[in-house]
């Protein structure tokens, strides 16, 4: 069995175990138990889910490259994350003997700007070929690019950063915490108002045209925004709140919107009130596939199911879906995630023709 399938099987079994423990603890909590352990289990479950997703998207060839990286550097590599291609070379981060390191090609990077670091996230490659992202040095998170750690933005000391990415023109952008408050930033500019409005929270990304966009909150209400424009109505309707705001390939904002107490999908100036001709109570994990279709998780008649475009996935391998979670699209455009079948949580993917369970794929490969 290929290396990635072995690791995937192990991680999948760990995930099922964590899920069962979480369910048991949740039942205790509903009966008046302490939520401290429940919160800890939630963090572990989310971490395991993320790691399983990472394993699922990588081919055996990637694992062969990582194995070679460890061999030529004389180290043991235990995990990989944020893996992508950097001018043809594999790049990302690897866990080496308990320490997270950057890597690109056959090179492992243990220091940035001459400093050791505890962790790196949001790793990506800039147009000029430099690695960039968010690095933790001496307990503090900072943006980095190439061999530079950014300590100040617009002359302000950086307390924390998040959502770090590179804009089309090459500038770093994201969210920065200064003066104990979060603001968007791009390059050396901190954005303290949008459309002349102060805000309490902001979640951002960069659109293909280079504009910052996302969701900002004023009080407890969220609004979509792009550039210096705040959207206060969608399809001519006032709304209560928004979530999962992102930009589609055509440049339109999309996500979910709450109108008159009920959640709907939206894209551009269109509100989607039904999927496959059915009303729905709630939607989550909302994102747009490479072909422009909305996808995610939808609750219809009290039951969660994966969906994409105008299709609700109610059966997998001729078995009825009882619940669904962590619905996402893989780099190749296929839908994937977790569903509950006959009371058991199982991971599914689309194999190019139909939806299948990962554990069934592993069994087939073990017998070949």
Secondary structure, DSSP 4 states (H G I P E B T S, - for coil): --HHHHHHHHHHHHHHHHHHHHHHHHHHHHTT--SHHHHHHHHHHHHHHHHHHHHHH--HHHHHHHHHHHHHHT--EEEEEEEEEETTEEEEEEEETTEEEEEETTEEE-EETTEE-SEEEEEEE-TTS-EEEEEEETTEEEEEETTEEE-EETTEEP-EEEEEEE-TTS-EEEEEEETTEEEEEETTEEE--BTTB--SEEEEEE-TTS-EEEEEEETTEEEEEETTEE---BTTB--SEEEEEEE-TTS-EEEEEEETTEEEEEETTEEE-EETTEE-SEEEEEEE-TTS-EEEEEEETTEEEEEETTEEE-EETTEE--EEEEEEE-TTS-EEEEEEETTEEEEEEE-SSSEEEHHHHHHHHHT-
